[in-house]
């Protein structure tokens, strides 16, 4: 309605749309005395409050409803079409969009919904024709869609299916000769506002960058055509002058001046002789010149629409760099046995460097804010708040200098004792370092972002091979016919990376890692355990390969068939039902082993409720109900599962609180953490699509194999285990079928068990379902370290490592996006990735807070 190009932040703003203050067609129509009625999506009412003489809004985010949401619109039609007390009628039907989100474009519900829309369209068109015969005034019927639909039913990316929508204008004012067959032309959605404004006799919205759709006026006399084109060109030229300082050099402005001069010549000729071939030819030339100018101006303005607040972006980037540098400089201290992470801010604040930096930054702030002509966020803040930002930047800079000085001094002391150090980087250390850095560097290319899943698949596959090499190297005897290091399945778990320890703790850790002198490294293992240790990396590698075939994601190969499409087709519902039932049974077998008896019963009933919910909404079959009629749209069954999820989480929380006062607190705490993890698994089983249940099963299986047959036998330190959990969490994010496109977000998960739209639960459930992989792997890390780690500061080490590895790519990507803000794919590729990274950063922060809360042994952490 504004004719302007939306900013990427509108993805977030659409969740709770505020009133639209920008000039638009609806506001202009109301100012002109037009009577407007709106039925359907309540976003219209939120954007344009007090603009409608009558309205009935429906919730747009409750995607589980695709019948009542449209019936609430259609029920008004018979009455309102018979009345003549309105000028504009807006009908926004949501059912088709909701079916796409829930079932996808191949759902059998799509055909029935389109037939329903055909009937609605016929009713409207027939009523308009009947009214035209009485009033002799033409009406305009506009049929359009605000977005398309991907192969999975979502939207928000840049594929052709998502950004191409039909636009149909029907009116008796459009003269079409018999046999006049026209092929559809591609136009921009921004062109609609200018066309509607001209058609309704309204001013074109001030910030509209679209141009008039010429077929809508080509039946008019030449004089009116040129007048309409001139109005549109003048509006775009004024917008160009406001946004481009050197507008006179723009090709569109030069074309406009030529068009205006030719138009003046045509008017003089028109006043002299009204009908002549010369007049017609000149008018045709003027019209073509106007259309070329409109096209050039519209394209130029669309490119100029992104105005960046460079000053605020630079300040934010500096803060991000300072915090990241502090994290990197704190590695030796944070991974020591004391697990301290202190950022000394008090002493730098009283230094001369702080005051000099603060004065320089304040002077720069005053100069920028008094000289800039465009709007700036930092300059709009009060001077007290802006001063606080300068204090923060200055203090962080001084803290970085102080920490860097300490590291250099410590490095000189350690270099004197370098001959006594026997720690070295292993192949696994190098893989983790190079893999993390390589992933961050790959984010600079749009193709690597679109296909980021390939990067994580490669990294976890390489990790499996590296683990296999590590196991075989420790299993096979060395040169002295003795194993190179002991493998244990029983026992504790080490604290931190030896290479990152300080000199007071490294020797003890090395002794714990490599101090075994037993002549038979696998002698303590029973037969099947020995073979499981050797086979585990290959089993994990096989699981990852199977998961890659389940969901095709990314951009280039997303259209290829996969097991997920095969399972979700209506012809294979029986196979999906069997697979879902087996998956739920295996989930119970893997998760119940460390639960309390009450939690085991709750888990079993909850998983049964998950299957009943999927059967109720028609995803799977009931063995005892052949016709598979809906029982309750799944609301009752889903709430049944939620009760058990909350029960398990409550039991786990109670055990954690009990562990603080009971003598046998360690065992109780371990059980409590596992039950919290079990509750998350049950919630994930409910929210994930049934064909994705094998993803959850194999995730649990890989966690079990890694914990029992890889991490414990090889005695990996906390840093390595944390990085491995992070890597597998990222890989399982993509195994679910997610990508860096917003279109792959499963919105329907946010409405499981809800009969109406409730914002907070819907957002939480959608976020949890999207990031189920990273959340479950982070939760498993807490549970595993609490039960297996021999070091009292293991959770503090893990929290720091998780914060570092999570913030490093986010920080680098913020800097990268800032530098690539004029890239061709900044909105379609880089910005969605930044949104995903921002959400993942929030989850990382929550996990780190949870790590710290669980670590009761170190108050400084």
N, C-alpha and C positions, 0 to 999 in steps of 0.2 A: 504493500500500500504506500510505501515511501518512494519506491523506485531506486533505492540506494542498495549498495552491496553490503550484506551483513558482515560484521566482524566475527572472528572466530570465537570470541568470548560469548557471543550470542548462543552458543551451544549450552553454556551454563545458565545464561540469563533466561532461556526459555523454560527452565524448570519452575520458575515462579515469576511470570512475566509482570513487570511493573507497567504503569501507564506510559504509553508512547507519547513523548513530548515533541518529537520531530514532526515536521510538516508532512501530511499524508492526505490521501484521497478521502478517507472517511471524515477527517476533521474539516476539510474543505467542503464536503457535501453537507455536513451539519451546519456549517457557517452559511451556506447558500439556502438553508431552509429545507433541505431534503429530509424526508422521513425514512429512516433506515430501521430495518428489522433484522435480527440475527438469531438463528437457531443452530445449535451444534456446539462445536469445540468452544469451551469457555475461555480459551485464550483471547478470542475476539473481545469478550467483555472486559478482560483484564487490561488489554492493550488500549481499548477505547471506552473507558467508563463514561457513563452519562451521554453517550452518543446515540444510543438506540432507543426508539420509542417503545420497542417491545423486544424481549430476548428470552431465551431459555438455553442456558449453557449446560454442557455435559463435560465430565472429566475426561481429559484427553489421554491421561497416563494410565488409566485402568485398562490395560490391554487384554485382560481376560474376558472382557465383555465386548462382543461384536454384534449383538442383536438389539438389546435395549438402547444402546448408545445411538443407534440409527432410528429405531422406532420413536424415540423421543423427538426426533426431528420431523419425521414423516407425519406424525399425528397432527401437526399444525398445518399441513399443506392445504387440505381441503378447505379449511376455514379461511386461511390467509389469502389463497388464490382467488377466492370469490369477493374479497374486499378490495376496494380501490383506494385505501387510505395510506398507501406506502409508495415510495419511489425506488428504493433499493432493498432487495431481499437477499440476505447472505445465508446460505445453507452449507454447513461444513460437516460432512459425513466422515466418521472415523472407523467404521466397521472393517473396511478393506485393509486399512493400515494395521489394525489390531490383529486381524487374521494373519497378516504377513509376519508380525512379530512373534506370534504364538506358534503357527504351523508352517510358515514359509509359503512361497508363491506357488508351490505344487499341491497345496492342500485342496481337497475336493470342495472345501467351503468357499473357495475363491469363485468358482463358477456360479454357485447359487447367489453369492453376494453381488456379482456383476449383473446377473439377471434382475435382481432386486433394484439395482441402480438404474437399469434400463427402464423399468416400470416407473420409477420416480421421475426420470427425465421425460418420459412420454407424457406423464400427467402435467408437468410444468409447461412443456412446449404447447400442448393442446390448450391449456388455460390461457397462455399468452396470445395465441392466435385468435382465440375467441374474444379476448379483450380488445385486440387490435381492430377487429371488424366493427366494434362499437365506437371506439375512440378515434380510429383512423391515424393513430400515432404508433410508430414502430417501437418495439421493445428489443432489448438486447439480452440474450442468454449466454453466459460465459461458463464453460465447463473446463475445469483445470485441476491439476494436482500440484501440491506443494513440493513433492519429492517422489522419486521412484522407489524401487525395491530391489535389493540384491538377491542373490540366489538363496541366501539363508533367511530372507524376509526382513532384514534390517535396512538401515539407510544412514547416511552420514559420511560416506566415503566419496570417491570421485569416479567410480565406475560409470560406464554409459547407462547401465540399467538404473542407477540411482539418481543421476542428474538429468535424465531425459524424461520429460513428462508431456502428456498431450495438452494442447490448448485449442479449444474449439469455441468460435464465436458464431452465434446463430441469430440472425435478425432479418426481417423482411426488407430492411433498408439496404441490404447488400444485394445488388443486382447481379444475378448469375444467368447467363444465357444458356439455353439447352445445349448439351454436349460440351460445356465448358468444364473440363476436368483439370483440376490443379493438383500438383504434387505438394505434399506438406513441406513447409520451409522451417528452418531452424531459427528461432528467435530467443532472446534472452528474457528471463522472468522480470528483469528490471524494466522491460518495455511495456509491461501491462499497466503500470500506474499512469504513465503518460497517455496511453490509449484510452483508459477509462476516464481520465480527467477531461480529455478533449471530447469524448463521446457524451459526457454529462454536462458539458459546458462549464467546467470548473478550471481554476488555475492549476497548472502542473505543479506538483510538490517541489519545493525549493531545492532539495538535495537529490532529486531524481537524476540518475545518470542514463536512463533509458531513452529510447527514441520512439516516436509514434509508429505503430504498425500500419504501413501504408495501405494494405488491402482493406482496412476498415474504412478508409475515406476515399478510395479510388472511384467510387460511384458518384461522388460529389462534383459540382462544377469546378472548373480549374481555379476560379478565384478563391473558393473556399479551401480547396486543397492547399494552395500556396499560403493562405492565411494561417491554416493550422500548422503547416511545416515551419512557417516563420516564427510562430509563437514558441514552438518546441526548440528551435535553434537559438532564439534569444535567451530562453531559460538556461540552456546548456552553456551558452557563452558567458552568462553572468556567473554561473557556478565555476567555470574555468578561471575567470578573472579572480575569484575569491580564493582559489586553491593553488593556482600556479602563478608565481611572480612574473615569469617571462612569458605570459600568455600570448603576447602579440607574435611570438615566433612559432607558436603552435600551428601545424598545418590545418587543423580544424577551424581555427580562428580566421586564417587567411581565406579558407573556402567560404566561411560565413560572410565575410565582407564582399566577396565576389557575388555570392548568391543574393545578398541584399541589394547590391548595385543593379544586378540583372532584374531583380524583382521590381525595382523602381522603374526601370525601362519598360517592363511589361505593363505596369499600371498606367503609365502615360499612354502607351499604345492602346490599352484597353479602353481608356476614356475617349480616345479619338475614334477608333473603329472597333466595334464590339465583336464582330465575327469575320475573321479572315484567316487564311492559312498561315500568314506570317505570325499572327498573334498566337495561334495554336502551337506552332513550332517553337516560338520563344518561350511560351509557357512550359512546354515539355522540357526544354533545356534548363529553365529555372528550377523546375521540380526535380530534375536529376541532380542538379547542383546542390539543392537543399538536402536531398537524401544522402549524397556523398558527404556533405558537411556534418549531418547528424550522425552518420556512422563513424566518422573520424573523431568527432567530439565525444561521443559515447565511449568509444574504445579508450581514448586518452584519459577521460575522467575515471573510468573503471580502474585503470592502472595507477592513477594518482590517489585513489581513495584511501590507501593505507598511510596514515600519518603517524609516525613513531615518536614517542617521547624519549629521545635519545639520552637526554641528561639523566632522567630517572632510571633508564635501563643501565647506564654506565655505573651509577651509584649502586644499584642492586647487584650488578655483576661483581663489583669490587668487594662488597660484603660477602658474597658467595665464595670468592677466591680466598679471602682472608680466613673464613671459617674452615674451608677445605685444607688450607695450608696448616692451620692449627691442628687439625685432625692428623695430618701426615706427620707433623713434628712430634706429636704425642704418642706415636706408636711404641717406642721403647718403654716409656713410662706406663702406658696403659696396659701393656702385655707383660709387665713384670709380675712377680708373685704377689705384690701388694695391690695390683690392679688399680693404681691411682690415675685419675685424669683430672688434674687441676690446671685451670687456665688463670694464671696470675694477672688480674686486671688492676688491682689496687696500686701496686708499685709502678706500673707503666703510666698510670693516670697522673702521678706526681712527677713525671719526668719532663725534661725540657722538650724532648721530641714530641710528646703529646700536645703540648701547648702550641708549638710551632705548626704541627699538622692541623690542629683545630683552627688556628687563625687562617692558614692558607685555604682550607676547605670552606670556611665561612666567607672569605673574600670571593672565592670562585662562585659560591652559591648566590651571593648578592649580585655579582656581575651577570651571571646567567639569567637570573630571574628579572633583572631590570632591563635586559637587552633583548630577550626573546619575544617574538610576536605571537607564537603559537602557544597553545595551552600546555602546561607542564604540571604533572601531579605533585612533585616535590615543592614547586613554587606555590601551589595552591594551599599547602599546609601552613599552619600558623608558624611564626618565627620560633616559638618555643619547641614545637614538635620537630621542625627542620633542624634546629640546634641539637636536639637529642640524637637525630640521625648522624650529624657530623661528629658528635661525641662518640657514638658507637663505632663509626669508621675509624676515628683516630685511635680509640682504645684498642680495637682489634689489631690495627697496624703495629702499635707499640708492643702488644702481646706477641705478635708474630716475630718481631725483631728480638724480643727477650727470649722466646722459646728457641729461635734459631741460634742465638748466642750460646745457650746452654747445650744445645746439641753439638755445636762445634767444639766446645770445651770438653764435653764428654767424649767426643770422638778422638780428641788428642790423647786423653787418658787411656782410652781403650786401645789405641794404636800402639802404645808402649807394651801392652800385654798381648799383642796379636799373636806372638809366637806360642802362647799358652792356650790359644783357642783352637778347639778341634771341631767346631760346628761348620757345616758347609751346606750349600743349597743342593737339594735333591732334584731329581727330574720332575717330581710332583710339584715342588715349590715353583720351579720355572714354568711349568704348565699353568699353574694358577695365576702367576704374575703376568705371563705373556697373554693368557686367555682373557684376563680382566682388561688389560691395556688394549688388546686387539679389539675387544668388543666396544670399548669407548671410542676408539679411533674409527671403527666402522660406522658409527652414528653420523659421521660427516657426509655420508653418501645416501641419497634418497633411496636408491635401489636396495641398499643394505637395511634400511629402516623398513621398507615395504616387505622384505623377506627376512626380517630379523630372526624368525623362528629357525631358519637354516643355520644361523650362527650358533644358536643355543643347542640345536641338535648336534652340530659338529663338536661343540665343546664337551657336552656330556658323553658323546661317543668316544672322543679322544680320552676323556677322563677314565672311562671304563677300561680302555686299553692300557692306560698308564697304571691303573690299579692292578690289572692283570700282570703287567710286567713287575710291579712291586711285589706282588704275592709270589710269583714264580722265582724272583731273584732271592727272596728270603726262604723259599722252600728248597731250592736246589742248593747243594753244598758249594762252598767257595773253594779257593785254591788249596786250603788246608783240609779239604774234605769235611769241613764243618759248616753248618748254616751261617749265613751272614748276620742274621738277627732272629731272635726268638719270636714265634707266633703264639699268641695266647687268645683263647676264647673266654677264659675267666679272668677276673681281675679288674683293676681300676683303669682310669683314663687320665692321660696326662694333661698338664695345665696349659701351656702355651708354646708357641714356636721357639725352639732354642735360639735360632738366629736373631730373634727379636728380644730375647731376654737380656737383662743387665748382667754384669759379670758376677754378681753375688748369687744368682740363682741358676745360671746356665749349667754349671757342672752337675747340680743335683738332677736337673731335668735330663741331661744327657745320660746320666747313670741309670735313670729310670727307663729311658728309651732303649739303650743299647747295652745295658749292663748284664744281660743274660749270658751265661757261659755253658748252658746245657748242651751236651753233644748231640742231642736229638731234638731238633726244633719242633717237630710235629709229634713227638712222642706222647705228649699230654693229650692229644686229640683222639677222639674215638673215630672209627672208620668213616661213618657218614659225615661227621663234622669236617674231617680232613678233605673229603671230596667236595663238600659244599663250599669250603674256603676257596678251593681251586676253581670251582665252576661258577661261583657267584658273579664275577664280572661279566662272564659270557651270558648268563641268564639275564642280568640287568640290561646288557646290550641288546639282547633279543627282545626284551619287553619294550625298550625304546623304539626299536624298529617296527614292532607291531603297532605302537601308538601313532607313529608317523603316518600309517596307512588309514587311520580311523577318521581323521579330519584334515582335509586340505585347507590350508589357510594362506595368508599373504595376498598377493595380487596376481602374479604371473600364472600360477598354477591353481588358483582357487576354483576355477571352473571345472577342473578335472574330476571325474567320479571318484568317490572314496567309500569306505565301508559305512561311514555315517549316513550318507545319502541312501545307500542300499538298505540299511536297517530302518530308516525312517519312512521309506515308501510304504504305501498302504498294502502292497502285495506281500510284504515280509513282516507283518505285525506279529505273526506267531514266532518267528525267529527272534525278533526283538524281545518278545515277552520271555522266552526261555533264557536269553542272554541276561536280561535284567534280573530275573529270579536267581540265576546262578551267581551273578555279581553280588547281589545282596547277601546271599549265603556265604560267599567267600569273605565279604567285608566283615560279617559277624565273626567268622572263624579267626580272622587276623586281628581283630580289635578286642575281642573279649578276654584274651589270655591274661591281662593284667588288671581287669576291672573287678570291682567288688560284686558280690552276688546280686545285689539290688540293681546295679548298673547293667549287669549282663541281661537281666530280665527286661529292663527298660530299653536296652539296645535292640534286643530281639523283637519286641513289640513295635519299636519305632521303625525298624527296617521293614517289618510287615506292613506297617502303615504307609511307608513310602510306596510299596508296590500297589497297595489299595488306592492311593492317591493317583498314581499314573493310570491305573485301570479306570478310575472314575472319570478322568478327563479324556479317555479314549486313546492314550498312547500305547497301552499294552492290553492284553486280553485277560479276563478272568477265566480260570479253568471251569468254573461252575456256572458261568453266565455266557451263553453263546451269542446272544444278541448284543451284549456289551452296551446296554443303555446307560446314560449318565445317571449316577446315583445322587450326587449333590454338587456337581461341578467341582468336586475335589476339595471344597472349602472345609467340610467337616473332617475329612481324612487328613488334610494337611495340618489342621489345628490339633488333631490327635497326635501327630508326630511332634509338633512344637511342644506339647506338654512333656514328652519324654526328653526332648532336647534340653529344655529348661531344668527338668529333674536331674539329668546327668550333670549338667553344669553346676547346679546347686550342690549336688553331692561332692563334686570335685572341689568347689570353693570351701565347703564345710571341712573337708579333709585338710586343705591347706591351712585354714585357720586353726584347726586342731593340732597340726604339726608344730605350732609355735609354743604350745603349752604341755604337750605330752612328751614323755621321756623317749619313746620310740618315734620321734618326730620325722626322722629321715624316711622310714618306710611309708608312713602316712602321707608325707609330702609327695613321695614318688607316685603313690596311687592316686592322689588328688590331681597331680599334673596330668597323668595319663587319662583320667576321667574327663578333665577339661578338653583334652585332645580328642577323646572319643565323642564328646558332644559336638565338636566342630565337624567331625567326620559324618555324624548322623545328619547334621544340618546340610552339609554338602551333598549327601546322597539324596536328600529331598529336593534341593534346588537345581542340581544338574539334570540335564535332559537324559532320558533313559539310555540313549545310545552312548552317553558319556560315562555311564557307571563303570565300564571297564577301565577308564582312565583312573578313577578312584581306586579300583581294585589293584591295578598294577603300581600305583603310587604307594599303597600300603605294603605291597609285596616287596618293592624295591627298598623301602625304608627298613623292613624287617631283615632283608638280606644284608644290606649295608651295615646295620647296627650289629648284627650277631656275627657275621662272617667277614667283614672288611675292617670297620673302624676299631673294633675291640681286638682282633688278632694282630693288626698292624700297628696298634698303639698310636694312631694319628693324633696330633695335638689339636687343641681346641680351634685354632685359627683355620686349619685345613678342613676340619669337619664343618665349621661354620660356612666356609666358602662353598663346599660341596652342597650343603643344604640350600644355599642361595642359588647356585647354578641349577640344581634340579627343580627348585621352585619356579625359576624362570622358564625352564623347559616345559614344565607341566602347565604353565599359563598358556603356552601355545598348543600343547597336546589337547587342551580342552576345545580347541578350534578358535581361540582368540587371535587377534592380530592387532596391528597398530592403527587399524581403521575403526572409527566409532561404530560403523555398521555391524560389527561382530558382537557388540554388547547385547547380551540376552536380557532385554527389558522385562520379559514375561516372568523371570525369576523373582522380580520384586513384588509380584502380586500373588505369590503362592499362599493360599490360605486367607486372602483378603477378599472381602465382598464389596469394598469401596476403596477409593484412593486415599491412603494415609501416607503423607510425605516421608516422615522419618523412617518408618519401617521399610517402605518401598526402596528408599535410597540405600539403607543398610543391606537389605537382602540382595539388591542388584550388585552392589559393590562386593559383597562376600562371594556371590556366585561367580563374578568375573575374576576375582583374585583368589579363588579357592586353592589353587595350586601353591602359590607363594605362602599363603596363610597356614596351610596344613604343614608344609615343610618347616616353616619357622616354629610352629607349635611343637612339632616333633623334635626339633633341635633343643628346645627348653626341656622337654621331658627326658630326652636321651642324656643330656649333660647332667641333669639333676640326679639321675639314677646311676650313671656310670663314671662320672668324672671323679678322680681322686683329689684334684686340686680344689681348694675352697673358693678360689676366685674364678672358676671356669666360666660361670655365667656372666661375670663382668667382662672377661676376655671376649666371650662370644658376642655380648652386646656391643662392645666397641668395634669388633671386626664387622658385625652386621651393619653398624652405622657407617663405617668407613666404606665398605664395598657397596652399600646402597646409595650413599651420598656422592661418591666419586663420579659415577656416570651421570647422575642428575646435575651436579655442579658443572661438569664438562658440557652437558647438553644445553644448559641454560646459556652458557657462553657461546656455544656453537650456534644456537638459534638466533641469538642477538646479532652475531656477525653475518648470518645468512638470511636476514629478514627480508631481503629483496630477491631471494631465490624464487624460481618459477614455481616450486612445489612447497612454498612456505606454509600455505593454508591446507593443502590436501595431504601432505606427508609429515612435515616437521612439526606443525602445531598439534595435530592429534597425538603424535608421539610425546610431545612435551606434556600434554594433558595426562596421558597414561603414566608418565614418569612422575608427575606431581602426585597423582593418586597413590602410586607405589611408594613415594617418599612418605606420605602420611601413614601407610601401613608399616613401613620400616620404622618410623618413629614410635608407633604403638608397640611394635615388637620389642624395640630397645627399652622402652619404659617397662614392659612386662619382664624383660630380662633383669632389669635393675630391681624391680619389686620382688622378684623371686630370690634374689641373692641377699640373704639376711646376714652374711658373714662379713661384709665389707661396707661400712657406713659411708666411706668416701666415694664409692662407685656411683 
